[in-house]
Amino acid sequence: MSTEQVRDMRRTFNLFDRALDGYKHLIVVPSSIRNEAAKHAVRYHLAHLRMFNIEQTEVDPYKAATWYGYFIWEHMRDKDRVPLVVTIHVLNHLLRKEPKKIGLDDFVIKQIVAFAKNHEGSAHIGSPIGTEPDGTEDKCCKHRDGNEDHAIGKVGIYTAFTAARRVLELYNPHRD
């Protein structure tokens, strides 16, 4: 990853942080977790590029925001899933900044938020859902709501906005 690409990812993380700070009344995310999430997001991003053999010349802000927000949520595990909700709103903000200047409507955003709020994800990076590495029940997952089959994870959130971005390009070719 080039210095410029790292700088672009950092810009996206900063945008996310500003949005997240608007929710301080619900959740406070320490800088140590934000830093750790940034490291995880970069590592995951590089692994994602390798896995799908993607030659990237510039950073996809949708990926950067999704991976960063998801990893913050994985570390915080708040029951309201504020980092996932912020992720969705940041992605919609990015979509509105595209040349077409069209974002998803409130109904679709609420639907994606509902899917994200059902998502439990892995308990800790690298350990199975709901268990600690030693096999004991994970205390952070005791709020599990049992609706994981009706959920959307980090790749699903990213895919939803990538699809929306592509649809806007295809079906609004004359709108600038």
Secondary structure, DSSP 8 states (H G I E B T S, - for coil): --HHHHHHHHHHHHHHHHHHHTTTTT----HHHHHHHHHHHHHHHHHHHHHTT---SS--HHHHHHHHHHHHHHHH--TT-HHHHHHHHHHHHHHHHSTT-----HHHHHHHHHHHHT----SSTTS-TTB-TTSSB-GGGTT--S-GGG---HHHHHHHHHHHHHHHHHH-TT--
